[in-house]
Amino acid sequence: MAVAEAGPVRRSQSWLHRHANIRLGGLLALPLGWMILIYLVPLALLLVTAFWSVNSFTFQVERGFTLDNFVEIFTEPAYLKVLLRTVAIASAVTVASALITLPVAFFMARVAAPRWQPLLVALVLTPLWASYLVKVYAWRIMLNPENGVLSGISPGYGLTAVVVVLTYLWLPYMILPVYAALSSMRGSYLDAAADLGARPWRTYRDVVLPVIWPAVVAGSIFTFSLSMGDYITVQLVGGATQMLGNAIYQNFSVNLPFAAALATLPVIVMVLYLLAVRRTGALENI
């Protein structure tokens, strides 16, 4: 019986072995199905909702195709300013994270003793274990211009505070890939640069940066996208500053189609950002 039952099983295994594409498709079917269900389908529904409207008399959503929401967004200066401000804040957070990461990650990977490196990585990861709201409220208390811990040098609540807090929140997502890239870099590169008489700054610029550039780009995707979609930080420490997330939140319960149209803007910006990153070729070396 065992031999007879093994026949069909072995034949199916042999068939799958000969058809590698079908075998690969079977392995990826479940994760791809979940990705489509929980990611792509909601995005598609979001895009469809953005072309609906709200009845001005009954305030009910009308499922008819219209471009009025997008026309209002791109013709109203206030929304364009919010979009530009959001992109500017996300860019500033990404640049600040990169500037902080480069020396920190280099020290962790190439200067610190090997026995201390796991501890340094744990210290970088520790803020991620704390609640998002706890960290933002802690910064709100510290940035209080009247009685905060940083009251003497605090920029107060506003645009600068938003950039500082978002940089703190997303900095680990930049440090970890750069640290991994530096850890895998061959020490012979640095030795060769030193033998050729390169000074430390030139070694860092001409040897280290080209090696870790793909990791910096990978980290920037996280910092840029997470900053683009944030609205709680802005609400707590931004003062009068508004970002796209705040505009979406304010319109969600009042005009759902218009909020959906606003929500497509970060998606469009991120698609353009990823296309620009792809053209640089940095992602090919990750």
Secondary structure, DSSP 8 states (H G I E B T S, - for coil): -HHHHHHHHHHHHHHHHH-HHHHHHHHHHHHHHHHIIIIIHHHHHHHHHTT-EE-TTT--EE-----HHHHHHHH-HHHHHHHHHHHHHHHHHHHHHHHHHHHHHHIIIIIS-TTTHHHHHHHHHHHHHS-HHHHHHHHHHHT-TTTSTTTTT---SSHHHHHHHHHHHHHHHHHHHHHHHHHHS-HHHHHHHHHTT--HHHHIIIIIHHHHHHHHHHHHHHHHHHHHT--HHHHHH-TT---HHHHHHHHHTT-HHHHHHHHHHHHHHHHHHHHHHHHHTGGGG-
